[in-house]
Amino acid sequence: MSDQERFQGKPVRRPETRPDQKDDPGATASEVSGPRPDMRTGDAAMRDPLAVDAATIPQIDALTLTRGRPLIVSDADEVLLQFMVGLERYLDTQDLWIDLRSFALSGNIKRKGTDEPVPPAEMPALLDAFFAASAHDLDVVPGAVDALAALSERAQIVILTNVPIEAKPRREASLAAQGIPYPVIANKGLKGGAVRRLADLVEAPVVFLDDIPHNLSSVAKAHTPAHLIHFIADPRLAKLLGPAKDSHLHTTDWAEARSFIEKTLDAEGF
């Protein structure tokens, strides 16, 4: 989740975050931050729902995908990995807690005992420390492993996550160690263009799961046949945000997501 999109106040630099990722509209750490970024960056992939970041293209082109076989493209944070649970666990070690009365980080992280909010100026350092300590070691969302294992019998699976390219090996290793051994693409910006490029490679049904509404919207624009699942693992966040307008399913549960995908593949003849 940055002080811009999922969690307001995403730091300028952290071990698993590029200097410019604080303004990444496709990143989970920037979503629970409240208002969206102002998009003043000159990077087209940050603004254009159809663009693909230059570093994402060779990763996609290096994949071995089977043409004619369905493809599931899944986000990681709050879809496969419990971002909020991990953040709360870290905050507890710092005598802090998060008050989830609104879909934001800034102003909602408070000191235990006094309930005094952490000042905005201290948020970058706080989130730096969290990502350094925990971002590579987040727990898998319940049900994800079994659901993906079953679905992999019928579809190819790719994980499209907005982390810096240098963080990709640790994220891929962390997921694989927990039973999610599928290729990881480190993306930047909105995800529509990347999903469209993947869809062009398979020429088959595509299912896309993400917790950020504007990622879902960008995929809806870039590849209109895609089946879109708005998945937010933490039910408190799901309740605060509500269904994305472009989603075909809004859920916090992998059993429900699996059932939807299986029925979608049945209807598509796969």
VMD Tcl script that draws the C-alpha trace (Angstrom):
set ca {
  {0.00 0.00 0.00}
  {2.50 5.34 -0.09}
  {1.18 8.49 1.22}
  {-0.33 8.56 -2.20}
  {-2.32 5.52 -3.02}
  {-2.67 2.64 -0.71}
  {-0.86 3.96 2.26}
  {-0.13 7.59 2.24}
  {3.39 8.47 2.99}
  {5.31 5.82 1.11}
  {8.98 6.64 1.54}
  {11.26 8.07 -1.07}
  {13.86 5.34 -0.56}
  {13.71 1.91 1.03}
  {15.44 -1.36 0.38}
  {12.52 -2.64 -1.69}
  {11.31 0.62 -3.20}
  {12.64 2.73 -6.04}
  {13.12 6.44 -5.36}
  {10.20 7.22 -7.67}
  {7.91 4.46 -6.46}
  {6.34 6.71 -3.86}
  {4.31 8.11 -6.77}
  {3.56 4.73 -8.33}
  {-0.21 4.56 -8.84}
  {-0.04 0.81 -9.27}
  {1.74 0.00 -6.02}
  {-0.06 -1.48 -3.04}
  {1.97 0.48 -0.53}
  {0.71 3.60 -2.16}
  {-2.96 2.71 -2.21}
  {-3.95 2.79 1.42}
  {-2.45 6.19 1.70}
  {-5.55 8.07 0.72}
  {-5.62 10.42 -2.28}
  {-4.15 9.31 -5.55}
  {-0.80 10.66 -6.77}
  {-0.94 13.90 -8.72}
  {0.74 12.11 -11.65}
  {3.20 14.93 -12.31}
  {5.86 12.39 -13.19}
  {7.03 12.34 -16.77}
  {7.00 8.56 -16.93}
  {4.18 7.52 -19.26}
  {3.81 4.13 -17.59}
  {2.86 5.91 -14.39}
  {-0.01 7.78 -16.05}
  {-1.14 5.90 -19.14}
  {-3.29 2.81 -18.53}
  {-2.09 1.36 -21.85}
  {1.64 1.98 -21.37}
  {4.18 -0.62 -20.27}
  {7.25 0.31 -18.25}
  {10.50 -0.27 -20.13}
  {11.81 -2.65 -17.46}
  {8.63 -4.75 -17.57}
  {8.77 -5.56 -21.29}
  {11.87 -7.82 -21.29}
  {10.56 -9.70 -18.27}
  {7.33 -10.49 -20.10}
  {9.14 -11.39 -23.31}
  {11.38 -13.81 -21.38}
  {8.41 -15.85 -20.13}
  {7.60 -19.21 -21.63}
  {3.85 -19.05 -22.15}
  {1.68 -21.46 -24.10}
  {-0.43 -19.87 -26.81}
  {-4.07 -20.90 -26.51}
  {-3.90 -21.71 -22.79}
  {-5.76 -19.42 -20.32}
  {-3.73 -17.05 -18.18}
  {-4.24 -15.89 -14.59}
  {-2.39 -12.67 -13.74}
  {-2.32 -11.94 -10.01}
  {-1.06 -9.07 -7.91}
  {0.89 -9.98 -4.76}
  {0.25 -7.55 -1.87}
  {-3.22 -8.03 -0.33}
  {-3.98 -10.71 -2.94}
  {-1.34 -13.37 -2.33}
  {0.49 -11.75 0.59}
  {-0.95 -10.29 3.80}
  {0.44 -6.77 3.59}
  {-1.73 -5.24 6.30}
  {-1.22 -8.11 8.74}
  {2.52 -7.80 8.27}
  {2.42 -4.06 8.79}
  {0.39 -4.40 11.99}
  {2.80 -7.03 13.28}
  {5.70 -4.67 12.70}
  {3.92 -1.68 14.24}
  {3.30 -3.69 17.38}
  {7.04 -4.07 17.86}
  {7.33 -0.29 17.73}
  {4.53 0.38 20.26}
  {2.33 1.62 17.45}
  {-1.02 0.58 16.02}
  {-3.12 1.45 12.99}
  {-6.64 2.79 13.31}
  {-8.44 1.51 10.21}
  {-11.29 3.97 10.29}
  {-10.36 5.25 6.85}
  {-8.48 3.92 3.83}
  {-5.20 5.67 4.65}
  {-1.95 5.26 6.53}
  {-1.04 8.86 7.19}
  {-2.79 10.03 10.35}
  {-4.02 6.55 11.20}
  {-0.81 5.07 12.62}
  {-0.84 5.96 16.30}
  {1.24 5.54 19.42}
  {-0.01 3.03 21.96}
  {-1.18 4.58 25.22}
  {-1.68 8.11 23.89}
  {-3.28 7.43 20.49}
  {-1.16 10.28 19.17}
  {-0.80 9.99 15.37}
  {2.69 9.56 14.00}
  {3.57 12.93 12.39}
  {3.63 12.87 8.59}
  {7.31 13.85 8.63}
  {8.12 10.58 10.43}
  {6.17 8.32 8.08}
  {8.89 7.82 5.45}
  {11.40 6.55 8.02}
  {8.76 4.35 9.65}
  {7.79 2.71 6.38}
  {11.43 2.41 5.35}
  {12.03 0.36 8.48}
  {8.95 -1.80 7.93}
  {9.88 -2.67 4.37}
  {13.47 -3.41 5.34}
  {12.34 -5.75 8.11}
  {9.22 -7.37 6.69}
  {8.40 -6.77 3.04}
  {10.22 -9.93 1.92}
  {8.67 -12.07 4.65}
  {4.92 -11.46 4.45}
  {2.55 -14.37 5.12}
  {0.57 -15.90 2.29}
  {-3.16 -15.17 2.17}
  {-5.12 -18.22 3.41}
  {-6.37 -20.42 0.58}
  {-4.15 -18.89 -2.09}
  {-1.72 -21.81 -2.34}
  {-4.38 -24.51 -2.79}
  {-6.50 -22.38 -5.12}
  {-3.61 -21.56 -7.42}
  {-2.36 -25.15 -7.39}
  {-5.76 -26.34 -8.56}
  {-6.14 -23.57 -11.11}
  {-2.66 -24.23 -12.51}
  {-4.04 -27.48 -13.92}
  {-6.21 -25.41 -16.23}
  {-4.35 -22.13 -16.68}
  {-0.94 -20.51 -16.69}
  {-0.16 -18.21 -13.75}
  {1.97 -15.06 -13.65}
  {2.41 -12.72 -10.68}
  {2.49 -9.04 -11.65}
  {3.63 -6.99 -8.67}
  {4.79 -3.40 -8.34}
  {8.16 -3.82 -6.69}
  {11.51 -2.56 -7.94}
  {13.37 -4.90 -10.24}
  {16.10 -5.44 -7.63}
  {13.47 -6.74 -5.18}
  {12.12 -9.31 -7.65}
  {14.39 -12.25 -6.65}
  {13.52 -11.93 -2.95}
  {9.80 -11.66 -3.66}
  {9.88 -14.61 -6.05}
  {11.84 -16.68 -3.53}
  {9.52 -15.73 -0.67}
  {6.43 -16.71 -2.66}
  {7.97 -19.96 -3.88}
  {9.01 -20.95 -0.36}
  {5.40 -20.61 0.72}
  {3.97 -22.72 -2.10}
  {3.48 -20.12 -4.86}
  {6.22 -21.02 -7.38}
  {5.03 -18.99 -10.36}
  {6.99 -16.44 -12.40}
  {7.08 -12.91 -11.00}
  {7.09 -9.75 -13.10}
  {8.34 -6.61 -11.33}
  {6.20 -3.81 -12.70}
  {5.97 -0.05 -12.33}
  {2.88 2.08 -12.88}
  {-0.56 0.95 -13.95}
  {-0.89 -2.65 -15.08}
  {-3.14 -2.46 -18.14}
  {-0.37 -2.35 -20.71}
  {1.50 -5.25 -19.15}
  {-1.62 -7.40 -19.03}
  {-2.43 -6.59 -22.64}
  {1.09 -7.63 -23.67}
  {0.66 -10.90 -21.77}
  {-2.76 -11.43 -23.34}
  {-1.30 -10.94 -26.82}
  {1.16 -13.75 -26.11}
  {-1.44 -16.31 -25.05}
  {-4.46 -15.38 -27.21}
  {-6.71 -17.05 -24.64}
  {-8.92 -16.00 -21.72}
  {-7.21 -13.79 -19.13}
  {-8.20 -13.40 -15.47}
  {-6.66 -10.49 -13.56}
  {-6.68 -10.08 -9.75}
  {-5.65 -6.90 -7.95}
  {-6.59 -4.91 -4.87}
  {-6.18 -1.47 -6.46}
  {-9.21 -0.15 -8.37}
  {-7.25 1.87 -10.92}
  {-5.16 -1.17 -11.85}
  {-8.39 -2.98 -12.59}
  {-9.65 0.01 -14.57}
  {-6.45 0.16 -16.59}
  {-6.78 -3.52 -17.50}
  {-10.43 -2.98 -18.42}
  {-9.28 -0.29 -20.88}
  {-6.23 -2.14 -22.18}
  {-7.77 -5.60 -22.63}
  {-11.54 -5.47 -22.48}
  {-12.13 -9.26 -22.61}
  {-10.24 -9.71 -19.30}
  {-12.15 -11.10 -16.33}
  {-11.43 -8.79 -13.39}
  {-11.39 -9.75 -9.72}
  {-11.09 -7.05 -7.07}
  {-9.40 -9.04 -4.34}
  {-8.56 -7.45 -0.97}
  {-7.44 -10.06 1.54}
  {-7.99 -7.94 4.63}
  {-11.78 -7.70 5.15}
  {-11.42 -4.40 7.00}
  {-9.82 -2.78 3.96}
  {-12.33 -4.43 1.64}
  {-15.17 -2.92 3.64}
  {-13.59 0.53 3.60}
  {-12.99 0.54 -0.14}
  {-15.91 -1.41 -1.59}
  {-16.03 -3.01 -5.05}
  {-14.06 -1.44 -7.90}
  {-16.40 -0.21 -10.61}
  {-14.72 -2.29 -13.32}
  {-14.53 -5.55 -11.37}
  {-16.61 -8.62 -12.11}
  {-16.08 -9.99 -8.60}
  {-15.19 -8.32 -5.30}
  {-13.93 -10.73 -2.67}
  {-11.62 -11.34 0.28}
  {-11.76 -15.12 -0.11}
  {-9.69 -17.39 -2.35}
  {-12.34 -20.11 -2.38}
  {-14.77 -17.63 -3.93}
  {-12.13 -16.37 -6.36}
  {-11.29 -19.94 -7.39}
  {-14.94 -20.78 -7.98}
  {-15.39 -17.66 -10.11}
  {-12.32 -18.48 -12.19}
  {-13.33 -22.10 -12.67}
  {-16.81 -21.07 -13.82}
  {-15.27 -18.46 -16.13}
  {-12.99 -21.07 -17.70}
  {-15.94 -23.46 -18.05}
  {-17.93 -20.78 -19.86}
  {-14.97 -20.03 -22.14}
  {-14.64 -23.72 -23.04}
  {-11.41 -24.46 -21.14}
}
mol new
graphics top color blue
foreach p $ca { graphics top sphere $p radius 0.5 }
foreach p [lrange $ca 0 end-1] q [lrange $ca 1 end] { graphics top cylinder $p $q radius 0.2 }
display resetview
